[in-house]
Amino acid sequence: MKIIFTNVMGVDIESPQPSSKILPEWYQKTDSYINQKKATNGKGVTNATIKKCMPVFDAITAGYIITSPADVFVSIKENEQYFEWSSLDLIGFHPLWQNPSHPDKNAHAYPKWHNPWAIKTPKGYSTLFTQPMHRDSLFTVLPGIVDTDTYTSPVNIPFIIKNPNFEGLIPKGTPIVQIIPFKRENWEMKLGSKKEFDAHVRNTQLLLTRFFDRYKSMFWSRKEYK
């Protein structure tokens, strides 16, 4: 499958990258095992860190990261956040009345990144636009899903500055959104029967036959985004 990113800004900017190419600094610095030694604690528990957790790895490396094409400076003027940027058209705003009851309430208008990239996915595939996962950030993205096989115009990205009193720079190259393409399918929920319960028991027993990389070695499948 191919996902197509088209630069609609009209100037040379940094391209989106597979999330695996822009790993968070904290994750890169974390050792796989405490004291850098693969061991157990004498009670059947290993000293593996979050670095060995494949669900976290899959979340961090899923899809693609779009970064800010230029600096944005945030200041407080008349008790409101004020955004300044270069000549590039980087940020727009949603008025507060459009979002009166959302749990992530903002004090004033909601800023939104003007996405410089139009995205096209194959037929039957949509895209999740979300906060870059497991990454420290000054702001929180309001997630959304777009059918990017039919809607191929740029999708802008509303966000909230976490600290309403923040003043400072959001530098060029800051990850602003993580986008994850997925296939649209119809789903129907049901409750598990004894068959599913027995499968759960078997999987749990199988996990207990190994100390290290249990899930990775027996159940995990590699996901690739290039």
CORUR-V922932 format. One record per residue. N is the residue number from 1. RES is the residue in one letter. SS is DSSP state (~ for helix, > for strand, _ for the rest). D_FIRST is the distance of its C-alpha to the first C-alpha in whole Angstrom. Layout:
BEGIN
{{N;RES;SS;D_FIRST} {N;RES;SS;D_FIRST}}
END
This chain:
BEGIN
{{1;M;_;0} {2;K;_;4} {3;I;_;7} {4;I;>;10} {5;F;>;13} {6;T;>;17} {7;N;>;20} {8;V;_;22} {9;M;_;25} {10;G;_;27} {11;V;_;27} {12;D;_;26} {13;I;_;25} {14;E;_;23} {15;S;_;19} {16;P;_;17} {17;Q;>;16} {18;P;>;14} {19;S;~;17} {20;S;~;18} {21;K;~;19} {22;I;_;21} {23;L;_;23} {24;P;_;26} {25;E;~;29} {26;W;~;31} {27;Y;~;28} {28;Q;~;28} {29;K;~;32} {30;T;_;32} {31;D;_;34} {32;S;_;32} {33;Y;>;36} {34;I;~;39} {35;N;~;41} {36;Q;~;38} {37;K;_;40} {38;K;_;38} {39;A;_;40} {40;T;>;41} {41;N;_;44} {42;G;_;46} {43;K;_;45} {44;G;_;42} {45;V;_;40} {46;T;>;38} {47;N;_;38} {48;A;>;34} {49;T;_;33} {50;I;~;30} {51;K;~;28} {52;K;~;28} {53;C;_;27} {54;M;~;23} {55;P;~;23} {56;V;~;24} {57;F;~;22} {58;D;~;18} {59;A;~;19} {60;I;~;20} {61;T;~;17} {62;A;_;15} {63;G;_;12} {64;Y;>;14} {65;I;>;18} {66;I;>;19} {67;T;>;23} {68;S;_;26} {69;P;_;27} {70;A;_;30} {71;D;_;33} {72;V;>;34} {73;F;>;38} {74;V;>;39} {75;S;>;43} {76;I;>;45} {77;K;>;47} {78;E;_;49} {79;N;_;48} {80;E;>;44} {81;Q;>;41} {82;Y;>;41} {83;F;>;38} {84;E;>;38} {85;W;>;36} {86;S;_;36} {87;S;_;36} {88;L;_;32} {89;D;_;31} {90;L;_;30} {91;I;>;31} {92;G;>;32} {93;F;>;34} {94;H;>;34} {95;P;_;38} {96;L;~;39} {97;W;~;40} {98;Q;~;36} {99;N;~;36} {100;P;_;39} {101;S;_;38} {102;H;_;35} {103;P;_;36} {104;D;_;34} {105;K;_;37} {106;N;_;38} {107;A;_;41} {108;H;_;41} {109;A;_;38} {110;Y;>;34} {111;P;>;33} {112;K;>;29} {113;W;>;27} {114;H;_;26} {115;N;_;22} {116;P;_;22} {117;W;>;19} {118;A;>;17} {119;I;>;14} {120;K;>;11} {121;T;_;8} {122;P;_;7} {123;K;_;10} {124;G;_;11} {125;Y;>;10} {126;S;>;12} {127;T;>;13} {128;L;>;16} {129;F;>;18} {130;T;>;21} {131;Q;_;23} {132;P;_;22} {133;M;_;23} {134;H;_;26} {135;R;_;27} {136;D;_;30} {137;S;_;30} {138;L;_;33} {139;F;>;31} {140;T;>;29} {141;V;>;26} {142;L;_;27} {143;P;_;23} {144;G;>;22} {145;I;>;19} {146;V;>;17} {147;D;_;15} {148;T;_;13} {149;D;_;12} {150;T;_;16} {151;Y;_;18} {152;T;_;16} {153;S;_;20} {154;P;_;20} {155;V;_;21} {156;N;_;24} {157;I;>;24} {158;P;>;28} {159;F;>;29} {160;I;>;33} {161;I;>;35} {162;K;_;36} {163;N;_;39} {164;P;_;41} {165;N;_;43} {166;F;_;41} {167;E;_;42} {168;G;>;40} {169;L;>;37} {170;I;>;33} {171;P;_;32} {172;K;_;30} {173;G;_;27} {174;T;_;27} {175;P;>;24} {176;I;>;24} {177;V;>;21} {178;Q;>;18} {179;I;>;15} {180;I;>;13} {181;P;>;10} {182;F;>;10} {183;K;>;10} {184;R;_;14} {185;E;_;16} {186;N;_;20} {187;W;_;22} {188;E;_;26} {189;M;_;28} {190;K;_;30} {191;L;_;33} {192;G;_;33} {193;S;_;35} {194;K;~;37} {195;K;~;34} {196;E;~;32} {197;F;~;35} {198;D;~;36} {199;A;~;32} {200;H;~;32} {201;V;~;36} {202;R;~;34} {203;N;~;31} {204;T;~;34} {205;Q;~;36} {206;L;~;34} {207;L;~;33} {208;L;_;36} {209;T;_;37} {210;R;_;35} {211;F;_;36} {212;F;_;33} {213;D;_;29} {214;R;~;30} {215;Y;~;26} {216;K;~;24} {217;S;~;26} {218;M;~;26} {219;F;_;23} {220;W;_;21} {221;S;_;17} {222;R;_;15} {223;K;_;12} {224;E;_;11} {225;Y;_;10} {226;K;_;10}}
END
